[in-house]
Amino acid sequence: MASGDPQPMLDQYAQEYANDPEYVAEGLAIKVTEEMLECLELKGLNQSWLADQMGVSRAHVSRILNAKPNMTLLTIAKIAVALNVKPDVCLDSESWRFNWGSAM
């Protein structure tokens, strides 16, 4: 097995899946989760506090953090309200490459 930088192979996989909605959703879910955890840490808060603020169980918050990318906009809004932050969505054509094919 040859040793070397795995980054080119990872970049190739990322490019191949860039137009796959499930891949994109997974990336979005990871981003929301990372930002949620970072916000909790910066504010000195924990998941139990967040669960109380959202009116859900601690187990529910844990499932949100560990679930497949199926967070609803309502769940994201509840997290944002609880953390007193403003959620944002950006469909930045510079960041994402969409291939709409001949449909347009």
C-alpha positions as CSV (number, residue, x, y, z in Angstrom):
1,M,0.0,0.0,0.0
2,A,1.5,3.3,-1.0
3,S,1.7,6.1,1.5
4,G,1.0,9.6,0.5
5,D,-1.3,12.5,0.8
6,P,-4.9,11.3,0.9
7,Q,-6.2,14.8,0.1
8,P,-6.4,14.4,-3.7
9,M,-8.5,11.3,-3.4
10,L,-10.8,13.0,-0.8
11,D,-11.1,16.0,-3.1
12,Q,-12.0,13.7,-6.0
13,Y,-14.7,12.0,-3.9
14,A,-16.1,15.3,-2.8
15,Q,-16.2,16.6,-6.4
16,E,-18.0,13.4,-7.5
17,Y,-20.7,13.8,-4.8
18,A,-21.0,17.6,-5.0
19,N,-24.4,17.3,-6.8
20,D,-25.8,14.5,-4.7
21,P,-28.6,15.9,-2.4
22,E,-27.8,13.3,0.3
23,Y,-24.2,14.3,0.4
24,V,-25.1,18.0,0.5
25,A,-27.6,17.3,3.3
26,E,-25.0,15.5,5.3
27,G,-22.6,18.4,5.0
28,L,-25.4,20.8,6.1
29,A,-26.3,18.7,9.1
30,I,-22.7,18.5,10.1
31,K,-22.3,22.3,9.8
32,V,-25.5,22.9,11.9
33,T,-24.3,20.4,14.6
34,E,-20.8,21.9,14.8
35,E,-22.1,25.4,15.0
36,M,-24.7,24.4,17.7
37,L,-22.0,22.8,19.8
38,E,-19.6,25.7,19.3
39,C,-22.3,28.1,20.4
40,L,-23.1,26.1,23.5
41,E,-19.4,26.0,24.4
42,L,-18.9,29.7,23.9
43,K,-21.9,30.5,26.1
44,G,-20.9,28.0,28.7
45,L,-24.1,26.0,28.3
46,N,-24.7,22.3,27.9
47,Q,-27.1,20.0,26.1
48,S,-29.4,19.6,29.1
49,W,-29.9,23.4,29.2
50,L,-30.6,23.4,25.5
51,A,-33.2,20.6,25.9
52,D,-34.9,22.6,28.6
53,Q,-35.0,25.7,26.4
54,M,-36.4,23.7,23.5
55,G,-38.9,21.9,25.6
56,V,-37.6,18.5,24.6
57,S,-35.7,15.7,26.5
58,R,-31.9,15.5,26.7
59,A,-32.2,12.3,24.7
60,H,-33.9,14.2,21.9
61,V,-31.1,16.7,21.7
62,S,-28.6,13.8,21.7
63,R,-30.6,12.3,18.8
64,I,-30.4,15.6,16.9
65,L,-26.7,15.6,17.3
66,N,-26.2,12.0,16.2
67,A,-29.0,11.6,13.6
68,K,-28.8,11.3,9.9
69,P,-29.3,14.6,8.1
70,N,-33.0,15.0,8.6
71,M,-33.2,18.1,10.7
72,T,-36.3,20.1,9.9
73,L,-36.2,23.8,9.5
74,L,-38.4,24.0,12.6
75,T,-35.8,22.0,14.6
76,I,-33.1,24.4,13.4
77,A,-35.3,27.4,14.3
78,K,-35.9,26.0,17.8
79,I,-32.2,25.5,18.4
80,A,-31.5,29.0,17.2
81,V,-34.2,30.6,19.4
82,A,-33.0,28.6,22.4
83,L,-29.4,29.8,21.8
84,N,-30.5,33.3,21.0
85,V,-28.8,33.3,17.6
86,K,-30.1,34.0,14.1
87,P,-30.1,31.0,11.7
88,D,-29.1,31.6,8.2
89,V,-29.3,29.8,4.9
90,C,-27.1,30.6,2.0
91,L,-27.3,29.1,-1.5
92,D,-24.0,30.5,-2.6
93,S,-23.2,29.7,-6.2
94,E,-19.5,30.2,-5.5
95,S,-19.5,27.6,-2.7
96,W,-21.7,24.9,-4.3
97,R,-21.7,23.6,-7.8
98,F,-25.1,22.6,-9.0
99,N,-25.4,20.8,-12.2
100,W,-29.0,21.3,-13.4
101,G,-28.4,19.4,-16.7
102,S,-30.8,20.0,-19.5
103,A,-33.7,20.6,-17.3
104,M,-33.2,24.3,-17.6
